[in-house]
Each structure stands twice: as structure tokens, then as C-alpha cells.
Amino acid sequence: MARSNTVYLRSASGKTESFDQFRSKLRTLSTSEKMRFGELRKLLLKEAQPLVTEARTQAYADSTAIKASRMKSRSTFGSQFYNLYATIGKWANKGTDKAYVVVGLRGPKKRPAGAYYAIWQLFGGTEKNFKPKDFIGGAVDNTNVMESAQKLMKRHIQKRIKSALS
């Protein structure tokens, strides 16, 4: 009697399939349309909001005029710029290779421009003007966003793999 070289696997749903069929499912799982990068970006943006809120709080921790600093923008000579509170934000990347979210400062060359003094606040200006405030680092230390984002991504990817393989 001839022996078959085909290996069969039983999936979680109880279906029996060959190893080649299983391999083809794994291959299609790694494409961008199966992982749905847009969906991942939305989850990451939602998960990053507490970090943005805490960074904004840390940026004005020493200030007494928090209400005045929360004004959205001011018009000066026909151009608009953001203050420090509105300059701190979160942005998702574009593309089909990776999905990630950046929490940081809006650049001064964006339209409307971010606060021109934001980098001085973060890294320090001249010795007379500003001492550096690490409000992004302070926000990371005071929140558990990194751990919760990792846990969220792990659950989401496991759910996608399980649905594709069953």
C-alpha cells in the first residue's frame, strides 16, 4: 500500500484541510486588505487620545492661565497659527506597508502652522528664555497607553487570524 505524503490539519471550526491549503490561507492573511490597516489606524488613534490629553496637561502644568491657552487659534496679520495646546496632537500614517500613529507636535510649516515656540518648550530655548519641559515623556510616564495599545493590537490580530483560519 502506498503511503500519502499529504499532511492534513483540523482547524478550530472542525474542517479538515491539507497543509498546502493552510499555507495559502496564511499567505493571504499577510496582505494589507486582510489586515485592514485603516481599521488598525482607527484603533490606534482611539488608543492614543489619553496620551495626547496628558501631554497637553503636562505642557501647561506650571502655567496659571490654562483657560487662555486652550483657545484654538489666533489670527495675526492674516495668517493663523496654533498655540501649544492645539499643536500637540496625534496623526496616523498613510500607506499599505505599516500602520502606526505618531503623537507629537504639529510642524511650524503645516497649514495652519503649529506653535512656533513648541520645539523651544520641548527641548529648551536660549538660557534666558525657556527651560525644557519634557511634556511628551511625562505623558508617557503618567499613562499606560503603550501597554494597553500592545494588548489591543495583540487581541485584534489574534481575532483576525482566528477568523481567517476557521
Sequence and secondary structure as in RCSB ss.txt:
>XXXX:A:sequence
MARSNTVYLRSASGKTESFDQFRSKLRTLSTSEKMRFGELRKLLLKEAQPLVTEARTQAYADSTAIKASRMKSRS
TFGSQFYNLYATIGKWANKGTDKAYVVVGLRGPKKRPAGAYYAIWQLFGGTEKNFKPKDFIGGAVDNTNVMESAQ
KLMKRHIQKRIKSALS
>XXXX:A:secstr
       EEE TTS EEEHHHHHHHHHHHTSHHHHTHHHHHHHHHHHHHHHHHHHHHHHTSS S HHHHT  EEE
ETTEEEE HHHHEEEEE  SSS   EEEEE  TTSSSB  TTHHHHHH   TTT     HHHHHHHH  HHHHHH
HHHHHHHHHHHHHHH 
